């Protein structure tokens, strides 16, 4: 009797279970991988609405909310982490890479971007996605296509494995996703103490100190 674990790797029937996808996401989105603070933040901060259009989802950051580069990138990583469908997960990773490629063609981007990787940041991200699948023994579930610009780079990743959770993924995309990163920042900013300030009473014009010498009555608010 042949035990499954003793079969040669290439002869096994590879099946990606939800727990396996979670392991891959944990590996890929750890603080020392693609989600390392600041690594791809420069690209994800630029015209991030473009990324959400690529994946046909609503932009989750309110227009009046100010986020740092890393915080905006974390919203994207959060979206990837919450994706239940492996096929859709690869599509989201591809969209991140495509957005990086899109931004990298902006004038002077490669000169200004911190921590850049030889202009190949989009391909490097896809290599790391592929490596995460390899690390957990599921590299046969994705195919890579070389870039038209450089054969050493990956231009596209395609998921060819089982597609559990497709219906749940569609419902999630349409109705469920709400960024906890954004919600936390909103709550934190709303709880900041209101600083007391001075205002000038019975004053009908602006003062430009230290040149203005004017006697007024000051009230504390």
N, C-alpha and C positions, 0 to 999 in steps of 0.2 A: 504494500500500500504506500503510495507516494503522499507525503505530507506537503501541504501547499507551501509552507515556508521554505521547503527544501528545493522547490522548483527553481530552475534558472530564471533570473529576472526577466529576460526577454520572453519567456514562455508564460508568464503570469497574465491573467486577465486583470488589467489595471482598472480599478473602480475608485473614483474620488468620492469619499463620503463627506458629509458636512463637517465632521470633526477634523478631517484632513485639510479641508479648505481653510479652516480656522487656524490650523498650525502654520499653513503657508502664509496666511495674512499676518499672523503674529511675527513670523520670521521676517517678512518683507517690510512691515510697518514699525519695526522696533526703532528705538532712538538712534541706533547705529547703522541703520540701513537707509532706504530712500526717504524716510521721515525724519532723518537727523536734522535737528533745528538749523535752518539757514542753508541747507545744501541745495535745495531746488526752490527755495522760497522766493528768490528774485524773480524767477519765471512765473510762478503761480500768483505773484502779486500784481503782475502786469495784465490788465484787461482780463481779469478772471471771469468776467461774464462770458467771454469767448469759450472758455472750457465748459461752462454749464450749457451753453448753446450746443456744443459738440455732443453732449450726452442727452440733449433734449429734456433737460430738467430745469426747474425754476431756480434762479439765483437765490441762495438762502441768506445772504448777508444784507440787512437793511441798508438803504443808501446813506442814511445819516449816522451809521455806526462806524467808528474809526477802529480799524484793526491793524496790528503790526504785520510785517511780512510773514513772520512765522505763524502768527495766529490765522492769517488767511490761508496759508498752506495747510494748517492743521484741519481746517474745515474740509478740504479736499481729501486728506488722509482719512478723516472720520467717515466720509462718504464711502470710500473704498472699504474700510474696515467693516462697515455695516451691511455690505452687499452680500446677500445669501446665495446668489446664483454664480457658479464658477465661470460660466460663459460671459455673463454680464460683468463680472469682476475683471476679466481680461479686457473686455471692451472699455471699461473705465480706465484701466492702466494704459491702454493704447491711447485714449483720449488725453490723458495727462502728458504722455510723450509727444503727441501731436501738438498740444498747446505749447510745450517747451520749444518744439521745432518752429512753430509759428512766431513765438516771441524772439527766438534767436536770430531771425531774419530782420528784426528791426534795426535801424541804423545805430551803430556803435554799441549794440547790446553786448556782444562778446567782449568788448573792451571794458564795459562798465560792470558787467555781472561779477559778483564776488564768487569765489570758489568754483569757477567754471572748469570744465573738464575737456579742454581742447576743442571746444565747439561741438562736442558729440554728446551733450547731456541727455538729449532725447533717446539716443541709442543706448547709453549707459543705463538709463532707467529700465528699458526693456530687457537688457541683459540681466539686470538684478531680479526682475520678475521671473525670467526663465530660470535663473539660478535657484530661486526659492522653490520652484517646482522640482528641480533636480535634487536639491538638498533633501527633500522628503520622498524621493523616488517616484515622482509623477511627471517626469520630463516627457514621456511618450504621449501625454495628453495635450500638449501644445506644440504647434509648429511655428517656426520663425521664417520670415522672408527677409532676404537681404535688402538693404537700402539701394535705391537706384543711383544715389549719389556716391556711395562708397560701399563696396562689397564687404568690407570688414565690419560694417555696422548693421544692426538689425533695423529694418524699416517697419516691420509689422509682426505682431503676434496673433495667432489664431488658436482658439480653444477647440479641441476635437473630441473631448471626453463626454461623459454622461452629463446631463444638464438638469440636475435636481434643483427644485425650488424656483423654476421659471415663473410659475403663476404667482408665487409669493413675492418674487422679485418685482414683477410688474405692478402688483398692488403696493409694494413698498415704495417704488419710484413715484407712483401717482399720489399716494395718500399719506405715507407714514414718515418719510425722512424729514427730520427737523434737527438742525445742528445743535448738539449739546454745547459745543464750543461757543457758538453765538449766544445761546441762552445764558451761559455762565458769565460771559463778558457783559451782557446787558444787565444782569442782576448785580454784578460787581460794580459796574459804573453807576448804577442807580443808588447803590448804598454808600458811595463815597460821601464823607461829611461835607456839608455845605459850608464853605469858608465865609466867615464874617467879613464884611467889607465896609468901607466908609463911603458915604456919598455926601456930596456938598449940597446943602439946602439953600434955597433962595439964591440960586446961581443960574443965570440963563446962558452961560457960555462956557466953553471948555478951558481948563487951565493947562498951561504947558510949563510945568515946573522944570528946572528950578528958577526960571527967569521971571515968572509971575509972582509979584508980591501983592497978595490980596488977603484981606481979613474977611473971613467968612465964619459962619457958625457950622460946626461939624456935628452930625448926629451919627450914632452908631446903630447899624441895623443888624 
